[in-house]
Amino acid sequence: MGDYVMFFDVMQHLIDQNMVDIALVDRMFSNKFFIFCNHKDTQKYQLQYTMIQEPFIDLYVLWYNYRVKHDLRELYPECSFARYKNFFIMSEKGYIKFNPECKGLAYHKAEEDENQ
């Protein structure tokens, strides 16, 4: 899992440096990225180690919001990472942002979100 996360951490850096466009990244990698992110085991890992994986979380927010803005369907919504209410803040229009008060939250907190 670490290699996969690192690949997307590098992708976030390339986007930040304007070396790669999110539209191109979306066309090439959206299925793989969102099947990975919207999986319970990946979420458990990310929620335990958010301080380590901030670029990955930043990419998720950017990419999720890109798809909302362009009216692209949510991929794998049955276990959507964006739905963790204590981890992400969702606007009425469906955009998300990372809740900075949640850094370091343990997985049990995310499980509470699922049950709400």
Secondary structure in CASP SS format (residue, H / E / C, confidence):
PFRMAT SS
TARGET T0000
AUTHOR 0000-0000-0000
METHOD secondary structure of the structure
MODEL  1
M C 1.00
G H 1.00
D H 1.00
Y H 1.00
V H 1.00
M H 1.00
F H 1.00
F H 1.00
D H 1.00
V H 1.00
M H 1.00
Q H 1.00
H H 1.00
L H 1.00
I H 1.00
D H 1.00
Q C 1.00
N C 1.00
M C 1.00
V C 1.00
D C 1.00
I H 1.00
A H 1.00
L H 1.00
V H 1.00
D H 1.00
R H 1.00
M H 1.00
F H 1.00
S H 1.00
N H 1.00
K H 1.00
F H 1.00
F H 1.00
I H 1.00
F H 1.00
C H 1.00
N C 1.00
H C 1.00
K H 1.00
D H 1.00
T H 1.00
Q H 1.00
K H 1.00
Y H 1.00
Q H 1.00
L H 1.00
Q H 1.00
Y C 1.00
T C 1.00
M C 1.00
I C 1.00
Q C 1.00
E H 1.00
P H 1.00
F H 1.00
I H 1.00
D H 1.00
L H 1.00
Y H 1.00
V H 1.00
L H 1.00
W H 1.00
Y H 1.00
N H 1.00
Y H 1.00
R H 1.00
V H 1.00
K H 1.00
H C 1.00
D C 1.00
L C 1.00
R C 1.00
E C 1.00
L C 1.00
Y C 1.00
P H 1.00
E H 1.00
C H 1.00
S C 1.00
F H 1.00
A H 1.00
R H 1.00
Y C 1.00
K C 1.00
N C 1.00
F C 1.00
F E 1.00
I E 1.00
M E 1.00
S C 1.00
E C 1.00
K C 1.00
G C 1.00
Y C 1.00
I E 1.00
K E 1.00
F E 1.00
N C 1.00
P H 1.00
E H 1.00
C H 1.00
K C 1.00
G C 1.00
L C 1.00
A C 1.00
Y H 1.00
H H 1.00
K H 1.00
A H 1.00
E H 1.00
E H 1.00
D H 1.00
E H 1.00
N C 1.00
Q C 1.00
END
